[in-house]
């Protein structure tokens, strides 16, 4: 049985709890090469029973290849896959207690809804009465009762997605694998179906492993998320962990929106680190792991930054222990519930600020002061080598 070492990998606190129990899925040093290309590079994961677990990352990061290896559609170059403690690394898909839903749905146009859902059951020799019972039950779960005789071309995109989901769930797998199943839908329908998928997963109580490049989608549905880049796992954690406590610049930038500021620690006093940015501006951050001379990268979320007018008029709350960067508004974007400001500091640093539409309003050219609490400036670590080379 696989177990992750506490605090030594990017998987977070839930993995420590999983270490004491048998995970639903265990990946141990999983690697997949296509010729000279390493698509998945030494991935280890423990996914618990009943989790909604997402693999999140940009195109080409290895998330779909990892999912296909769990399903048995691709064999790993090296490493091990366990399902409920059983080694299934070399087992074909039909010998694994998993099912997969693809983005294309792959419904059979010559069969009605009932025929599509029952296809796998008929191949397994399940009797007719049991097929009708299970088909009716699963249609209730996906909220399409009475659709048995509909043809697939009569269904909307969202209904087709639910039928594809029902066809996979009716076989009662231990694990359901979903490869960007909402990618072909429009934005509003996709958001509605995100909530439906989460409801269905809780209702059936099985493990979902979901692949997506959409960070908002992953944050909305997932119990935990593995953020992938270049075939490797950058960090695993709950949506809150990843957003509030990213461990790498990639995670900070990929999960939500952030300002990544590079600089050097000048001094540490009273629990606050003073950072001189590469732009020449000076700002404050929390002193955790900061020592004078250390080169760091800061992550500051746009919603954590306050804008005040440089002349002090119309200022908000006092700027205690704040950054105090001076700059000018370059662009303003009205987003409905908020206003996004693009600011250029006196040193030339670009900073994005997300402010309430009910707060003070600024126009391009206005001189402003940027302020944030030091605890809102997360120190991510040493400055990456590529920044060193370009500095």
N, C-alpha and C positions, 0 to 999 in steps of 0.2 A: 504494500500500500504506500502511496506517495504521501509525503508530508513536507511542507515548506518550513524552512528555518525562520523563526521569528526575527524580524528586524534586519534580515540579511538579504532580502530580495525586495522587488518592487511591489509585492502583492498586498501589503497592508494587513490590518489587524484581523480581518475575517479569515485570512489564510491561516493565521495562528490558531483560530478556533477549529478550522477544518483539519489541522494537523492531528487533532485528537480523535477524529472520526474518519470513516471511509468516504472519500469524495465520490460524487457521481461520475466525474470525469477527471482523470489524472494524465497530464502530459509531462513527460520527463525528457528533457534535452532534445526536443523534437526539432529536426532539421530537414529541410527539403531543398535540393538543388536541381535546377534545370540547366544542364551543361555547366557553364562557368558561373551562372547566376545563382546566388543563394537567396531563395524566395522567403524561407523561414529559417531563422538562425538561432538554434539552441533555446527554444521556447519551453519553459516549464510552468505549468498551471495546475491548480487544484480548484475545481468547480463543484460547489456543494449541491446536494439534492434540493430541487425546488427553487433554485436560483434563476432569476432572469439576468443572464450574463452576456455582456456585449463585447465584441472585438471591434475596436474603433481605431480608425486611422485613415490617412489619405490613400488614393489609388496606388497600388503597387507596394503597399507596406507588408503584405503577407497574410492579411486577415482571412481572405477567402480561401487561400491555399491551406491555412490552418484548419478552417472549417471543413474543407473537403477531406483532409486527412482524418479528422474525427469521424466523418461519415463513411470513410473507406473508399472514396472515389479517387483519391490519390494516395499512394503509398509513400511513407517517409523515407528519406535517404538514410537517416539514422534516428535513434530515439525510440520512445516507447509510448503507447497509448493504452490506458486502462479505462474500462467502464465498470463501475462498481467493483473495482479490484481485479477484474479479469482482463488479462492481456489480449487486446483485440488488434494489435498493431498490423498484423497481416491478414486479418479476416476481411472477406468481401462485404459490401454494404448490406446484403440480405442476411448476413450472419451477425449483425450488430443490432441491438435494441434501440435504434435511432431512426428517425425519418427526417427528410429535408424538404424545405419549401424554397423554391427559387424565385427570382425576381420576375421571370416570364410566366409563372404559374403553371404552364405546361398542361392545361386542361385538355381533355379529349373532346373535340368539337362534335364528333358523331355520337357522343353519349350525353344523356341528360344529367342533371345535378346528382341524382341518386346513383346513376351508373358511374359517374366520376368518383364519388365518395366510396362506393363499394368495390372499386376495381381491385384494390389490394386484398380485401377480404375474400373476394371470389377466387383469386389466385391461390389463397391459402386454404380453400375448401370449406370456409365457414358456411353453415346452412342458411337458407333463405330467411327464416324467421329471425335469426340472430342478426343477420345483415340489416333487415328492416328496422329492428329495434335500435341497433347502434347508429344507423344512419339518422333516424329520427332524433335520437338523443344528441348527436353531435351538431345537428342543424339547430337545435334549441340553444346549444352553448354558443354558437356563432351568430345567434339571433336571426336565423333565416328559416324558421319553421314553415312547412308547407311549400318549400321550393323544390321538392323532389323531382317534379316533372318539367321544370324549366330547362330550356336549352342554354348552353353556355353563352351563345351570342346574344341572348336576351338579358344578360346580366351586365350591370355597371362594372367599372374597374374595381371598385371597393367590394362589390359582391363576389366577383371572381376571386379576389384575394382571400375572402373568407371561405369560399368553397375549396380553394387550394389548401388552406389551413385545416379545414374539416377533413379533407381526404388524408392529410398526414396524421391528424390526431386520432382518427377512427381506428387506426391500427394499434393504438395504445402503446406508443413507444415510451421508453424511459427518458429519452432526450429528443427534443425537437431542434433541428438546426435550421436557421433562417438566413438566407443570403440576400440581403437588401430587398426584402419582399415588398416594400412600399415605394421603391425608387421610381416606378413608372406612374405614380399617381400625382395629381395636382396637390398643391401645398395644403389647402384647407382640408381635403379628404385625408391626406397623409396624417395631419395632426389629429383628426378624429380617430383614425384607425390606430394610432399609437396608443391611445387610451383603451381602445377595444382589445388590442393585443395584450396589454398588461392585465386587463380584466380576465381575459380568457386564460392566460397563463396562471393566474391565481386560482381560477375556477378549476382547471384540470390538475393543478398541483405538480406538474412535471418540470424538469429543467429545460429552459429555453437558452440556446446559444445563438446570439443575434449578431450579424455582421452589418456594419454601417460605416459610412464616411461622414455622416451627419451628427455632429456633436450634440446638438439640441435634442435630436431623436434619442440618442443614447442616454442623455441625462434624464429625459422624461420617463423612460421605461425601466431602466436597469437597476438592479440591486447592486451590482458591481460592474466595473468596466475595466478592460485591459486596453490601454492605449499603445498602439504599435507604430513603429517607424523603422523602415529599412529591414524588415524581417525580425526585429527584436521587440521585446516588451519594454517600454519606457517606464510604465507605472501601472499598478493595479490598485483600485480602491473604489469606494462608494462615490457617487456623483459629487457629494459634498467634499469628500477628501480631495478629489482631483481638482475641483474648482478652487477651494480655499487653501489647499496645501500641496500644490504641484511641486514635484521634486526636481524637474528639469525644465529648461527653457522651452523645449518642444511641447511638453504637456501644458505649461502655462499659456503658451500661445495658441495651442490647438483647442484646448477646452475653454470656450468662451473667447473673449477678446482681452488682451492685456497690453500694457506698455512695457517693453523690455529695455531697461536702461543699464548700460555698461559703465563701470567706473572703478575707482580704487578707494578703499577705506582710508580716510585721513586720520580720524581719531574716534575713540569710543568714550562716551561720558554719560553717566547717569542712565545707563541702560539703552542709550541711543547711539547708533553709529552715524558718523558724518561721512558722506560719500561724495568725492569729487568725480563727476561724470566725465566721460571722454569729451563731451562738448565744452567742458570748462565750468558748467553750472555745478552748484553744490546743493545737495539735498540730504534728507534724514531717512534712516531706516532702523528697524529693530536690530539690536546688537547681537542677536544669536549667531554664534560661530564667526563673528567679525573680529578681526585684529588689524591694527594699523598696517598698511602696506598690502593687504590682501586685495586682489582683483576679483570683482564680483559682478554678477548680473542681478538686477532687481526686477521683480514683477509687480507692477502697480495697476490694478484694475481701473478702467475708466470711471466706473461708478464710485470709486473710493476717493476721487480727486474733487476738491472744491475750487471753484473759480471766484475770485474777488477782483474788483476793479483796482487798478494800480494806485489810484488816488485815494483809495479807502472809502469812497462813497458807495452805498448800496452793499456793503460787505455783509457776509453772513456771520456765523459764529466766530469767536476769536480763533486765531491761527496758532493755538498753543502747540508746541512741539511739532510744527508742520514744516513742509518742504520749503515753501516760500520762493519758488522759482518765478522769475519775472519773464513775461513774454507778451505776445500779441496774437489775437485771434486771426487765423488764416481763412478758415472755412466754417460754415454753420450748416448742419443738416437737421431738419425737423423730422422726427421719427414717429410722431403721434403721441405716444406716452412719455417720450423723453426728447431731449435735444442733444445732438452730438456736436461737440466743438473740436476743431483741429487747431492746436496751438503750436506756435514756434517760439521756443525760449530765446533769451538773449544770446545764449551760446550756440543756438542753431539746432537744438534737440526738438524733434517732432513729438508731440504728446497728444493723445486722444482723451477727451473728457466726456462723460455721459452725465447730463444734469437733468433734473426734473423740469418739465415744461412750466411748472408753476413757480419756479425760482426766478432770480434775476436773469434777464436776457441780455445777450451780448451780440455785437455785430462785427463783421470782418474789419480789422484795423484797430479794434479796441485794445488798449494796454491792460493786461491782467496779471494777477499773481496766482500761481498754482499752489495749492496747499493740500497736504494729506497727513494723516497720523503716521508716525514711524512704524506702528504695528501693521499698517496696511501696505507697507513696502516689503514684500517677501524676498529675502536673500536666497537666491537659487544655487549659488555656488561659484566656483572659479569661472572666470571669463573663458568661453570656448576658444580653442586654438585658432579657428578661422578668424575670430575677432582680433586675436593677438597679432596675426599676420597682417591684417589690414589696418591696424591701428598706427 
